[in-house]
């Protein structure tokens, strides 16, 4: 859900771009979508489900099992933790507020977070830099035993409650990684701050704002912002981390950077609404998709993913212990791919499976 860098540590934590999207799409797909799914479950993936729309035709794919040690197939309509795809929802709500003139994209972020950031230390950080991962703030993930410890530490830490302020304070106590605006580095800290910023501007927690202005109007009834709830309601596949079934955990460490739960159908609803301009105007959608100066794959809460057949996809990936997810759509919305990867006991949590699946779905 959280993605700190292009390293393995980052992938264990978040949206994870372990591979660059450009590298992932460099080679043409050599197999069908179903072949790609079946290949993935032979290299550490417990199960996969994917929903594909190509020129108005919907198809589905699945492979593996919903729980290791059983033969139960992965449900095509099951819920899963979407990790850093949460950032797309948060970024969308921020851009909605910008469009309503309640936020200035290029204003200093401390203006909206006066009790968290200060002009002396953080005066150069803008709202845009929080959205685009160019703020330079240190991470907090490698301070949490859920990501740094072995199985025993994970067992003890998996149900720990964290507040956004607690996690942000951990990060702010560390030296900045670089001067704001000079480089790019995946920033979960930045998105926790955006969640706090939404609350300061609107008077409501970010989860209520996303629910009220995105989930409810779009009737995304299968999507949840769980807070401290450790369960995934309804049908769902199990994910594994450090050899443990990690399906139940407290996702508060993700917060606005990655705690949401959804389905492929609901993520598709969101992609259609976002692409059509129903949520934000074409002006701000173009701004969100525009590649940054320091990373050509990343805009403002949106990843640009080239494919081997020349169709550019826009969206996000998400990683959280046990789960890797992906949600992408072409600019005209004619091609859309949403899916979930559940990580096996020995499988690596990388985005390779997600990127390869999107490419096979669009181009295969």
FITORDREN-762025 format. One record per residue: residue in three letters; chain; x, y, z of N, C-alpha, C in turn. Coordinates in pm, whole numbers. Example, Ala and Ser with C-alpha at 12.3 -4.5 7.8 and 13.67 -1.06 7.14 Angstrom:
<nodes>
> ala, A, 1319, -569, 780, 1230, -450, 780, 1320, -330, 780
> ser, A, 1285, -225, 708, 1367, -106, 714, 1290, 3, 787
</nodes>
This chain:
<nodes>
> unk, A, 84, -116, 0, 0, 0, 0, 86, 118, 0
> unk, A, 186, 106, 57, 273, 213, 82, 391, 184, -1
> unk, A, 452, 273, -60, 567, 237, -140, 675, 336, -113
> unk, A, 783, 289, -67, 887, 379, -22, 988, 408, -130
> unk, A, 1017, 309, -209, 1115, 327, -316, 1098, 212, -411
> unk, A, 1192, 191, -500, 1181, 80, -592, 1253, -41, -537
> unk, A, 1271, -45, -406, 1343, -156, -346, 1246, -260, -296
> unk, A, 1301, -375, -256, 1216, -481, -204, 1146, -438, -79
> unk, A, 1211, -356, 5, 1147, -310, 129, 1023, -231, 95
> unk, A, 1033, -145, -5, 919, -63, -40, 806, -150, -87
> unk, A, 837, -252, -162, 733, -335, -218, 658, -408, -111
> unk, A, 727, -443, -7, 660, -514, 101, 559, -422, 163
> unk, A, 575, -295, 146, 489, -204, 214, 383, -139, 135
> unk, A, 388, -123, 6, 290, -36, -51, 257, -42, -195
> unk, A, 220, 72, -250, 171, 75, -386, 273, 16, -471
> unk, A, 368, 27, -432, 480, -43, -472, 508, -30, -616
> unk, A, 595, 44, -649, 640, 30, -785, 774, -34, -775
> unk, A, 783, -162, -784, 907, -230, -768, 979, -232, -896
> unk, A, 908, -238, -996, 952, -231, -1134, 909, -96, -1183
> unk, A, 983, -37, -1273, 924, 83, -1331, 822, 38, -1432
> unk, A, 710, 113, -1448, 610, 76, -1546, 669, 63, -1687
> unk, A, 765, 148, -1721, 824, 143, -1854, 896, 10, -1874
> unk, A, 972, -32, -1774, 1045, -158, -1785, 948, -275, -1793
> unk, A, 840, -267, -1718, 745, -378, -1715, 680, -400, -1850
> unk, A, 665, -294, -1929, 595, -306, -2055, 689, -318, -2174
> unk, A, 817, -335, -2146, 916, -331, -2253, 903, -447, -2350
> unk, A, 870, -567, -2301, 862, -685, -2385, 717, -717, -2418
> unk, A, 686, -750, -2543, 549, -788, -2579, 503, -911, -2500
> unk, A, 376, -918, -2466, 328, -1035, -2395, 342, -1159, -2481
> unk, A, 388, -1266, -2423, 410, -1390, -2497, 304, -1494, -2461
> unk, A, 202, -1451, -2388, 101, -1546, -2346, -32, -1474, -2328
> unk, A, -138, -1552, -2325, -270, -1495, -2301, -282, -1451, -2156
> unk, A, -390, -1379, -2129, -414, -1336, -1991, -420, -1456, -1898
> unk, A, -495, -1560, -1934, -507, -1675, -1845, -373, -1745, -1826
> unk, A, -294, -1752, -1931, -161, -1811, -1918, -73, -1729, -1824
> unk, A, -87, -1595, -1832, -9, -1510, -1743, -51, -1532, -1598
> unk, A, -180, -1543, -1573, -229, -1567, -1437, -177, -1700, -1384
> unk, A, -185, -1803, -1467, -141, -1935, -1424, 10, -1940, -1402
> unk, A, 84, -1864, -1481, 228, -1856, -1460, 259, -1792, -1325
> unk, A, 185, -1688, -1291, 209, -1616, -1165, 192, -1706, -1043
> unk, A, 93, -1794, -1047, 69, -1878, -929, 171, -1990, -916
> unk, A, 261, -2002, -1011, 369, -2100, -997, 493, -2040, -936
> unk, A, 492, -1909, -913, 612, -1842, -861, 582, -1763, -734
> unk, A, 501, -1821, -646, 481, -1761, -515, 351, -1687, -493
> unk, A, 270, -1674, -597, 139, -1611, -581, 38, -1716, -539
> unk, A, -42, -1684, -435, -145, -1779, -391, -264, -1778, -485
> unk, A, -307, -1661, -525, -423, -1651, -614, -430, -1516, -681
> unk, A, -505, -1511, -791, -525, -1386, -864, -668, -1380, -917
> unk, A, -721, -1259, -924, -847, -1235, -993, -834, -1106, -1071
> unk, A, -895, -1102, -1189, -884, -982, -1273, -1012, -963, -1352
> unk, A, -1051, -837, -1366, -1165, -797, -1450, -1109, -710, -1562
> unk, A, -1144, -743, -1685, -1091, -674, -1802, -1205, -622, -1889
> unk, A, -1193, -497, -1930, -1287, -440, -2027, -1206, -398, -2149
> unk, A, -1243, -452, -2264, -1178, -416, -2390, -1286, -379, -2490
> unk, A, -1292, -250, -2523, -1389, -202, -2622, -1531, -246, -2590
> unk, A, -1568, -233, -2464, -1705, -260, -2423, -1734, -403, -2383
> unk, A, -1640, -492, -2403, -1661, -632, -2367, -1590, -663, -2236
> unk, A, -1663, -719, -2140, -1606, -752, -2009, -1571, -900, -2003
> unk, A, -1452, -928, -1952, -1410, -1066, -1931, -1342, -1077, -1796
> unk, A, -1325, -1200, -1750, -1269, -1224, -1618, -1161, -1332, -1627
> unk, A, -1069, -1326, -1531, -969, -1431, -1520, -939, -1457, -1375
> unk, A, -903, -1580, -1345, -865, -1615, -1208, -772, -1734, -1213
> unk, A, -690, -1744, -1110, -598, -1857, -1099, -562, -1874, -952
> unk, A, -514, -1994, -918, -476, -2020, -781, -595, -2048, -692
> unk, A, -572, -2038, -562, -676, -2069, -463, -697, -1950, -370
> unk, A, -814, -1948, -306, -845, -1838, -215, -776, -1855, -80
> unk, A, -736, -1977, -47, -664, -2002, 78, -573, -2122, 59
> unk, A, -449, -2105, 93, -354, -2215, 78, -398, -2335, 161
> unk, A, -376, -2454, 109, -417, -2575, 177, -558, -2618, 143
> unk, A, -625, -2540, 56, -759, -2575, 11, -761, -2578, -142
> unk, A, -872, -2619, -198, -890, -2614, -343, -993, -2509, -382
> unk, A, -1031, -2425, -287, -1133, -2322, -311, -1079, -2218, -409
> unk, A, -1146, -2200, -522, -1096, -2103, -621, -1114, -1959, -571
> unk, A, -1039, -1869, -631, -1050, -1727, -599, -1182, -1674, -654
> unk, A, -1260, -1609, -572, -1389, -1554, -616, -1365, -1432, -706
> unk, A, -1434, -1428, -817, -1418, -1317, -911, -1477, -1187, -858
> unk, A, -1564, -1198, -758, -1625, -1077, -700, -1583, -1058, -554
> unk, A, -1473, -1119, -514, -1428, -1108, -376, -1362, -974, -347
> unk, A, -1367, -936, -221, -1301, -813, -176, -1153, -840, -150
> unk, A, -1075, -732, -150, -932, -743, -121, -881, -608, -73
> unk, A, -770, -611, -5, -705, -487, 39, -639, -423, -83
> unk, A, -669, -294, -107, -619, -230, -228, -493, -148, -204
> unk, A, -444, -143, -78, -319, -74, -52, -316, 66, -109
> unk, A, -211, 96, -184, -189, 233, -229, -281, 281, -338
> unk, A, -369, 195, -391, -474, 249, -478, -558, 349, -399
> unk, A, -556, 336, -267, -619, 436, -179, -573, 576, -216
> unk, A, -447, 589, -255, -392, 721, -288, -467, 787, -404
> unk, A, -518, 707, -497, -595, 765, -607, -723, 832, -556
> unk, A, -785, 770, -457, -907, 828, -400, -875, 956, -323
> unk, A, -768, 951, -245, -728, 1069, -168, -687, 1182, -262
> unk, A, -608, 1151, -364, -565, 1253, -459, -686, 1313, -532
> unk, A, -783, 1227, -566, -903, 1276, -634, -979, 1373, -545
> unk, A, -995, 1339, -417, -1066, 1431, -328, -990, 1562, -312
> unk, A, -858, 1556, -304, -778, 1679, -296, -800, 1764, -421
> unk, A, -796, 1702, -538, -814, 1777, -662, -956, 1830, -675
> unk, A, -1054, 1761, -619, -1190, 1814, -615, -1194, 1943, -532
> unk, A, -1122, 1942, -421, -1116, 2063, -336, -1041, 2175, -406
> unk, A, -938, 2140, -482, -868, 2241, -562, -963, 2302, -665
> unk, A, -1039, 2215, -732, -1135, 2262, -831, -1244, 2350, -771
> unk, A, -1274, 2328, -644, -1374, 2410, -574, -1313, 2533, -508
> unk, A, -1185, 2559, -537, -1111, 2675, -484, -1098, 2673, -333
> unk, A, -1101, 2554, -275, -1080, 2542, -131, -935, 2508, -97
> unk, A, -859, 2475, -201, -717, 2446, -186, -642, 2507, -303
> unk, A, -519, 2547, -278, -431, 2595, -384, -323, 2490, -403
> unk, A, -317, 2433, -521, -224, 2323, -548, -79, 2362, -524
> unk, A, -44, 2487, -550, 95, 2530, -537, 121, 2614, -413
> unk, A, 25, 2611, -321, 46, 2681, -193, 132, 2597, -101
> unk, A, 203, 2661, -8, 278, 2583, 91, 183, 2493, 170
> unk, A, 220, 2369, 187, 134, 2274, 257, 113, 2313, 402
> unk, A, 211, 2380, 464, 197, 2416, 605, 79, 2510, 627
> unk, A, 38, 2582, 522, -77, 2672, 534, -201, 2594, 576
> unk, A, -212, 2470, 532, -328, 2386, 564, -300, 2288, 677
> unk, A, -176, 2285, 723, -136, 2194, 831, -54, 2271, 933
> unk, A, -110, 2377, 989, -31, 2467, 1074, 23, 2405, 1202
> unk, A, -41, 2301, 1249, 5, 2237, 1373, 91, 2114, 1348
> unk, A, 122, 2089, 1221, 200, 1971, 1185, 329, 2013, 1114
> unk, A, 317, 2093, 1010, 432, 2145, 937, 456, 2291, 977
> unk, A, 577, 2337, 961, 608, 2477, 993, 689, 2539, 881
> unk, A, 678, 2672, 865, 746, 2739, 753, 898, 2732, 761
> unk, A, 953, 2721, 880, 1098, 2716, 892, 1155, 2586, 834
> unk, A, 1093, 2475, 868, 1146, 2346, 824, 1081, 2293, 697
> unk, A, 958, 2333, 671, 881, 2271, 562, 821, 2374, 467
> unk, A, 869, 2496, 471, 807, 2604, 394, 809, 2583, 244
> unk, A, 903, 2504, 195, 914, 2485, 50, 826, 2372, -2
> unk, A, 761, 2298, 87, 678, 2185, 44, 539, 2235, 7
> unk, A, 498, 2209, -115, 365, 2249, -160, 269, 2130, -159
> unk, A, 141, 2160, -175, 41, 2054, -186, 73, 1964, -305
> unk, A, 114, 2025, -415, 151, 1949, -534, 262, 1849, -504
> unk, A, 359, 1890, -424, 471, 1801, -391, 427, 1683, -304
> unk, A, 326, 1703, -221, 273, 1591, -143, 203, 1493, -237
> unk, A, 127, 1545, -332, 55, 1459, -427, 150, 1385, -521
> unk, A, 257, 1453, -562, 345, 1400, -665, 471, 1333, -617
> unk, A, 484, 1312, -484, 598, 1239, -427, 732, 1311, -448
> unk, A, 730, 1443, -446, 855, 1518, -459, 881, 1604, -335
> unk, A, 819, 1568, -224, 830, 1648, -101, 959, 1622, -24
> unk, A, 1021, 1507, -42, 1147, 1477, 23, 1138, 1428, 166
> unk, A, 1018, 1418, 222, 1004, 1377, 361, 1042, 1231, 380
> unk, A, 1099, 1201, 495, 1143, 1063, 525, 1022, 972, 542
> unk, A, 1048, 843, 534, 943, 744, 552, 930, 706, 699
> unk, A, 824, 633, 729, 805, 578, 863, 796, 426, 860
> unk, A, 781, 369, 741, 755, 225, 730, 865, 140, 789
> unk, A, 991, 181, 768, 1100, 98, 818, 1123, 115, 967
> unk, A, 1030, 183, 1034, 1032, 191, 1180, 927, 99, 1242
> unk, A, 847, 36, 1157, 737, -47, 1206, 775, -194, 1199
> unk, A, 761, -269, 1310, 800, -410, 1312, 723, -497, 1214
> unk, A, 605, -454, 1172, 529, -531, 1074, 608, -547, 945
> unk, A, 693, -449, 914, 770, -451, 790, 916, -489, 810
> unk, A, 966, -475, 931, 1109, -500, 954, 1135, -629, 1031
> unk, A, 1034, -682, 1098, 1055, -798, 1185, 1029, -930, 1117
> unk, A, 1065, -1037, 1186, 1037, -1172, 1143, 898, -1214, 1185
> unk, A, 865, -1341, 1169, 730, -1389, 1201, 683, -1357, 1343
> unk, A, 770, -1369, 1442, 728, -1342, 1579, 692, -1195, 1597
> unk, A, 773, -1107, 1539, 744, -964, 1549, 616, -929, 1474
> unk, A, 597, -992, 1359, 476, -966, 1281, 352, -1009, 1358
> unk, A, 358, -1124, 1424, 243, -1170, 1504, 206, -1068, 1611
> unk, A, 306, -1009, 1673, 281, -913, 1780, 234, -779, 1726
> unk, A, 277, -744, 1605, 252, -609, 1554, 130, -596, 1464
> unk, A, 77, -707, 1417, -24, -701, 1311, -153, -631, 1351
> unk, A, -183, -626, 1481, -306, -563, 1525, -282, -429, 1595
> unk, A, -163, -374, 1579, -129, -246, 1644, -205, -130, 1580
> unk, A, -257, -42, 1666, -324, 79, 1618, -224, 193, 1609
> unk, A, -231, 267, 1498, -150, 388, 1481, -241, 502, 1440
> unk, A, -208, 622, 1485, -274, 740, 1433, -187, 801, 1324
> unk, A, -249, 876, 1235, -172, 941, 1129, -69, 1037, 1190
> unk, A, -109, 1107, 1293, -17, 1204, 1355, 104, 1132, 1415
> unk, A, 81, 1019, 1477, 190, 941, 1534, 290, 899, 1427
> unk, A, 240, 852, 1315, 326, 807, 1207, 399, 923, 1140
> unk, A, 326, 1032, 1119, 389, 1150, 1059, 498, 1204, 1150
> unk, A, 473, 1206, 1280, 575, 1255, 1373, 700, 1167, 1368
> unk, A, 682, 1036, 1351, 798, 948, 1336, 883, 992, 1216
> unk, A, 814, 1022, 1106, 884, 1061, 983, 951, 1197, 997
> unk, A, 879, 1292, 1059, 932, 1428, 1068, 1051, 1440, 1163
> unk, A, 1068, 1341, 1250, 1185, 1341, 1338, 1312, 1298, 1265
> unk, A, 1294, 1242, 1147, 1408, 1196, 1069, 1450, 1305, 969
> unk, A, 1576, 1307, 932, 1619, 1406, 832, 1546, 1384, 700
> unk, A, 1520, 1492, 630, 1458, 1482, 499, 1549, 1405, 404
> unk, A, 1489, 1336, 308, 1568, 1259, 212, 1633, 1350, 108
> unk, A, 1566, 1462, 76, 1621, 1557, -20, 1541, 1687, -10
> unk, A, 1594, 1792, -70, 1525, 1921, -68, 1397, 1912, -149
> unk, A, 1287, 1970, -99, 1159, 1961, -169, 1168, 2005, -314
> unk, A, 1108, 1926, -402, 1102, 1961, -542, 1224, 1928, -625
> unk, A, 1327, 1870, -564, 1451, 1844, -638, 1463, 1700, -687
> unk, A, 1385, 1608, -631, 1392, 1468, -669, 1254, 1406, -652
> unk, A, 1244, 1276, -681, 1121, 1200, -663, 1151, 1080, -575
> unk, A, 1065, 1055, -478, 1074, 932, -399, 935, 903, -345
> unk, A, 892, 780, -360, 757, 742, -319, 735, 777, -173
> unk, A, 624, 847, -144, 606, 905, -11, 471, 869, 50
> unk, A, 470, 769, 136, 351, 742, 215, 328, 852, 317
> unk, A, 436, 908, 368, 426, 1019, 463, 347, 1133, 401
> unk, A, 375, 1163, 274, 305, 1272, 206, 156, 1249, 200
> unk, A, 114, 1124, 180, -29, 1097, 170, -98, 1094, 306
> unk, A, -27, 1056, 410, -84, 1073, 544, -110, 1221, 570
> unk, A, -16, 1305, 527, -34, 1451, 544, -152, 1500, 462
> unk, A, -172, 1446, 343, -287, 1487, 262, -418, 1448, 330
> unk, A, -421, 1332, 395, -540, 1295, 469, -568, 1394, 581
> unk, A, -463, 1435, 652, -478, 1533, 759, -518, 1669, 702
> unk, A, -463, 1701, 586, -497, 1828, 520, -645, 1833, 484
> unk, A, -698, 1724, 429, -840, 1718, 396, -924, 1745, 519
> unk, A, -885, 1686, 632, -961, 1706, 755, -954, 1851, 801
> unk, A, -837, 1913, 793, -824, 2052, 837, -905, 2147, 750
> unk, A, -912, 2118, 620, -984, 2207, 528, -1134, 2188, 534
> unk, A, -1179, 2064, 553, -1323, 2035, 547, -1388, 2017, 683
> unk, A, -1308, 1990, 785, -1364, 1962, 917, -1407, 1819, 935
> unk, A, -1381, 1733, 834, -1417, 1592, 843, -1296, 1504, 813
> unk, A, -1290, 1389, 877, -1183, 1293, 852, -1180, 1259, 704
> unk, A, -1061, 1232, 651, -1049, 1201, 508, -1139, 1086, 465
> unk, A, -1156, 988, 555, -1239, 872, 519, -1384, 913, 498
> unk, A, -1434, 1005, 580, -1571, 1053, 562, -1585, 1134, 434
> unk, A, -1483, 1212, 403, -1487, 1292, 281, -1484, 1204, 156
> unk, A, -1399, 1103, 155, -1394, 1013, 40, -1525, 936, 28
> unk, A, -1578, 893, 141, -1705, 820, 139, -1818, 910, 87
> unk, A, -1827, 1030, 140, -1936, 1121, 106, -1929, 1172, -38
> unk, A, -1809, 1200, -86, -1795, 1266, -216, -1754, 1173, -330
> unk, A, -1716, 1049, -298, -1677, 956, -405, -1754, 824, -394
> unk, A, -1740, 754, -283, -1799, 620, -272, -1951, 622, -279
> unk, A, -2014, 710, -203, -2161, 712, -202, -2221, 763, -333
> unk, A, -2172, 873, -389, -2230, 918, -518, -2213, 814, -629
> unk, A, -2103, 739, -626, -2079, 639, -730, -2141, 503, -694
> unk, A, -2203, 494, -577, -2266, 371, -530, -2166, 255, -525
> unk, A, -2050, 286, -475, -1946, 184, -458, -1970, 114, -324
> unk, A, -2071, 27, -323, -2119, -32, -199, -2027, -142, -144
> unk, A, -1935, -190, -225, -1846, -297, -180, -1711, -244, -133
> unk, A, -1697, -112, -128, -1569, -50, -90, -1578, 4, 51
> unk, A, -1472, -22, 130, -1471, 15, 271, -1341, 86, 307
> unk, A, -1353, 174, 404, -1234, 235, 466, -1237, 185, 610
> unk, A, -1160, 79, 641, -1183, 2, 763, -1136, 63, 893
> unk, A, -1045, 162, 890, -995, 213, 1017, -924, 103, 1094
> unk, A, -967, 76, 1217, -903, -26, 1300, -963, -165, 1281
> unk, A, -1066, -178, 1198, -1124, -310, 1177, -1022, -401, 1112
> unk, A, -1009, -523, 1163, -907, -615, 1113, -960, -710, 1006
> unk, A, -1090, -709, 981, -1152, -805, 891, -1166, -751, 749
> unk, A, -1174, -843, 654, -1218, -812, 519, -1359, -870, 508
> unk, A, -1462, -788, 502, -1599, -841, 502, -1630, -922, 377
> unk, A, -1716, -1021, 391, -1764, -1096, 277, -1659, -1188, 217
> unk, A, -1683, -1229, 92, -1590, -1318, 22, -1457, -1250, 0
> unk, A, -1349, -1324, 26, -1216, -1268, 4, -1113, -1380, 3
> unk, A, -1005, -1356, -65, -894, -1450, -66, -797, -1415, 47
> unk, A, -718, -1512, 90, -622, -1493, 197, -486, -1455, 140
> unk, A, -418, -1364, 212, -283, -1325, 174, -185, -1362, 284
> unk, A, -57, -1376, 246, 45, -1426, 339, 166, -1334, 341
> unk, A, 229, -1330, 459, 345, -1241, 480, 433, -1304, 586
> unk, A, 561, -1315, 558, 654, -1380, 650, 609, -1521, 687
> unk, A, 547, -1589, 590, 500, -1725, 611, 371, -1736, 689
> unk, A, 311, -1622, 726, 189, -1621, 807, 69, -1580, 724
> unk, A, -47, -1632, 758, -171, -1583, 701, -196, -1446, 765
> unk, A, -184, -1340, 683, -190, -1203, 734, -321, -1135, 693
> unk, A, -419, -1217, 653, -546, -1163, 604, -608, -1067, 706
> unk, A, -605, -1106, 831, -655, -1017, 936, -540, -934, 991
> unk, A, -552, -802, 979, -454, -712, 1039, -518, -575, 1052
> unk, A, -461, -493, 1138, -507, -355, 1155, -435, -269, 1052
> unk, A, -510, -212, 955, -444, -136, 848, -426, 12, 878
> unk, A, -437, 49, 1005, -426, 192, 1039, -288, 249, 1007
> unk, A, -186, 163, 993, -54, 212, 955, -57, 268, 812
> unk, A, -160, 227, 734, -173, 276, 598, -249, 407, 589
> unk, A, -359, 415, 661, -436, 538, 661, -465, 587, 520
> unk, A, -451, 717, 499, -479, 777, 368, -378, 734, 263
> unk, A, -274, 664, 304, -175, 613, 209, -207, 472, 162
> unk, A, -304, 402, 228, -326, 267, 180, -412, 172, 259
> unk, A, -521, 215, 324, -593, 121, 409, -722, 66, 349
> unk, A, -763, 108, 230, -896, 75, 180, -910, -70, 132
> unk, A, -1035, -115, 125, -1075, -247, 77, -1176, -227, -35
> unk, A, -1167, -306, -143, -1261, -288, -253, -1276, -418, -332
> unk, A, -1337, -408, -450, -1353, -518, -544, -1314, -469, -683
> unk, A, -1295, -563, -774, -1263, -521, -910, -1378, -443, -973
> unk, A, -1502, -481, -941, -1618, -412, -998, -1625, -268, -950
> unk, A, -1602, -246, -820, -1607, -110, -768, -1491, -25, -820
> unk, A, -1373, -84, -829, -1260, -8, -883, -1286, 31, -1028
> unk, A, -1355, -55, -1101, -1390, -20, -1238, -1487, 97, -1243
> unk, A, -1583, 98, -1151, -1677, 211, -1142, -1599, 341, -1118
> unk, A, -1504, 336, -1029, -1423, 454, -999, -1344, 499, -1121
> unk, A, -1282, 405, -1192, -1202, 441, -1310, -1289, 506, -1418
> unk, A, -1407, 453, -1440, -1497, 511, -1540, -1534, 654, -1501
> unk, A, -1569, 674, -1374, -1609, 807, -1328, -1492, 905, -1336
> unk, A, -1373, 860, -1299, -1257, 948, -1303, -1223, 986, -1447
> unk, A, -1221, 888, -1535, -1184, 911, -1674, -1287, 998, -1747
> unk, A, -1413, 984, -1710, -1520, 1059, -1778, -1532, 1203, -1732
> unk, A, -1461, 1241, -1627, -1472, 1377, -1576, -1584, 1395, -1475
> unk, A, -1642, 1285, -1431, -1752, 1293, -1335, -1705, 1339, -1198
> unk, A, -1579, 1310, -1165, -1526, 1345, -1032, -1445, 1473, -1034
> unk, A, -1356, 1485, -1129, -1277, 1608, -1143, -1282, 1651, -1288
> unk, A, -1265, 1780, -1313, -1276, 1834, -1448, -1161, 1785, -1535
> unk, A, -1177, 1792, -1666, -1067, 1754, -1756, -937, 1827, -1725
> unk, A, -946, 1951, -1681, -825, 2027, -1648, -746, 1958, -1538
> unk, A, -814, 1919, -1431, -742, 1860, -1319, -708, 1714, -1344
> unk, A, -787, 1647, -1428, -751, 1511, -1466, -621, 1512, -1548
> unk, A, -610, 1607, -1638, -487, 1620, -1717, -369, 1652, -1627
> unk, A, -392, 1734, -1526, -286, 1768, -1432, -243, 1645, -1353
> unk, A, -339, 1564, -1315, -308, 1442, -1239, -226, 1344, -1322
> unk, A, -255, 1336, -1450, -186, 1241, -1537, -52, 1292, -1589
> unk, A, -29, 1420, -1580, 92, 1478, -1637, 216, 1428, -1564
> unk, A, 310, 1368, -1635, 431, 1316, -1569, 510, 1428, -1503
> unk, A, 571, 1397, -1392, 653, 1495, -1322, 791, 1509, -1384
> unk, A, 860, 1613, -1346, 992, 1640, -1402, 1095, 1537, -1357
> unk, A, 1074, 1476, -1240, 1175, 1386, -1183, 1140, 1239, -1196
> unk, A, 1019, 1209, -1245, 980, 1070, -1268, 870, 1071, -1373
> unk, A, 901, 1024, -1491, 808, 1035, -1604, 689, 940, -1594
> unk, A, 690, 851, -1497, 577, 759, -1481, 472, 810, -1384
> unk, A, 507, 911, -1304, 419, 952, -1195, 369, 1095, -1212
> unk, A, 237, 1110, -1195, 176, 1241, -1191, 133, 1273, -1049
> unk, A, 8, 1317, -1033, -46, 1352, -902, -144, 1244, -859
> unk, A, -91, 1138, -798, -175, 1027, -756, -208, 932, -869
> unk, A, -146, 947, -984, -174, 863, -1100, -42, 817, -1162
> unk, A, -36, 689, -1197, 80, 630, -1264, 48, 615, -1413
> unk, A, 144, 652, -1497, 132, 628, -1641, 202, 497, -1675
> unk, A, 127, 404, -1736, 181, 272, -1766, 174, 245, -1916
> unk, A, 288, 252, -1987, 287, 215, -2129, 267, 64, -2142
> unk, A, 209, 21, -2251, 195, -122, -2277, 269, -159, -2405
> unk, A, 288, -286, -2426, 366, -333, -2540, 296, -312, -2673
> unk, A, 165, -285, -2670, 92, -262, -2795, 60, -116, -2818
> unk, A, 123, -28, -2740, 111, 115, -2764, -5, 185, -2696
> unk, A, -86, 113, -2620, -197, 175, -2547, -147, 218, -2410
> unk, A, -158, 346, -2379, -114, 397, -2250, -226, 383, -2148
> unk, A, -193, 328, -2033, -289, 310, -1926, -255, 402, -1809
> unk, A, -359, 444, -1737, -341, 533, -1622, -408, 472, -1500
> unk, A, -341, 477, -1388, -401, 422, -1267, -302, 415, -1153
> unk, A, -307, 304, -1080, -222, 289, -962, -212, 142, -926
> unk, A, -105, 108, -858, -94, -24, -798, -103, -8, -648
> unk, A, -121, -119, -579, -131, -111, -434, -71, -234, -370
> unk, A, 6, -213, -266, 61, -325, -193, 45, -306, -44
> unk, A, 12, -411, 24, 1, -412, 169, 32, -557, 206
> unk, A, 87, -587, 321, 124, -726, 350, 15, -826, 309
> unk, A, 53, -917, 221, -37, -1020, 175, -107, -993, 45
> unk, A, -112, -867, 1, -192, -831, -115, -118, -733, -207
> unk, A, -135, -755, -336, -91, -662, -439, -209, -640, -531
> unk, A, -239, -517, -565, -356, -488, -647, -321, -390, -757
> unk, A, -410, -377, -854, -384, -286, -965, -516, -238, -1024
> unk, A, -516, -114, -1071, -635, -54, -1130, -590, 46, -1236
> unk, A, -620, 14, -1363, -574, 98, -1474, -682, 113, -1580
> unk, A, -680, 228, -1647, -773, 255, -1757, -702, 337, -1863
> unk, A, -740, 318, -1988, -687, 402, -2095, -754, 539, -2088
> unk, A, -698, 636, -2158, -751, 772, -2152, -896, 780, -2199
> unk, A, -934, 696, -2296, -1072, 696, -2344, -1160, 595, -2271
> unk, A, -1103, 527, -2173, -1175, 431, -2088, -1219, 305, -2163
> unk, A, -1174, 288, -2287, -1215, 169, -2362, -1142, 43, -2314
> unk, A, -1027, 62, -2251, -952, -49, -2196, -937, -25, -2045
> unk, A, -982, -122, -1967, -971, -109, -1822, -934, -244, -1762
> unk, A, -846, -242, -1664, -801, -367, -1601, -793, -344, -1450
> unk, A, -863, -425, -1374, -859, -418, -1229, -838, -558, -1173
> unk, A, -750, -570, -1074, -725, -702, -1023, -655, -706, -890
> unk, A, -647, -827, -837, -584, -850, -707, -493, -971, -715
> unk, A, -379, -958, -651, -283, -1068, -636, -273, -1097, -486
> unk, A, -296, -1221, -446, -273, -1256, -308, -139, -1329, -299
> unk, A, -56, -1279, -212, 81, -1327, -201, 85, -1458, -125
> unk, A, 162, -1555, -174, 176, -1683, -108, 277, -1679, 5
> unk, A, 295, -1791, 73, 384, -1797, 189, 529, -1770, 153
> unk, A, 568, -1810, 34, 708, -1790, -4, 724, -1692, -118
> unk, A, 613, -1636, -163, 619, -1551, -281, 664, -1410, -250
> unk, A, 739, -1348, -342, 778, -1209, -325, 659, -1118, -350
> unk, A, 655, -1005, -285, 548, -909, -310, 605, -799, -398
> unk, A, 592, -817, -526, 638, -717, -620, 526, -682, -714
> unk, A, 549, -582, -798, 447, -541, -894, 463, -611, -1027
> unk, A, 561, -696, -1039, 584, -761, -1169, 459, -834, -1217
> unk, A, 394, -907, -1126, 274, -981, -1165, 163, -885, -1210
> unk, A, 150, -772, -1141, 47, -676, -1175, 72, -615, -1312
> unk, A, 193, -567, -1337, 224, -505, -1465, 212, -604, -1580
> unk, A, 261, -726, -1560, 253, -827, -1665, 107, -862, -1695
> unk, A, 24, -866, -1592, -118, -897, -1610, -189, -788, -1687
> unk, A, -161, -661, -1651, -223, -550, -1724, -183, -555, -1870
> unk, A, -56, -578, -1899, -11, -581, -2037, -76, -695, -2115
> unk, A, -83, -814, -2052, -146, -927, -2119, -295, -902, -2142
> unk, A, -360, -836, -2046, -504, -808, -2058, -533, -710, -2170
> unk, A, -447, -610, -2186, -469, -506, -2287, -422, -550, -2425
> unk, A, -309, -619, -2428, -242, -647, -2555, -246, -792, -2600
> unk, A, -277, -884, -2509, -270, -1024, -2543, -381, -1073, -2635
</nodes>
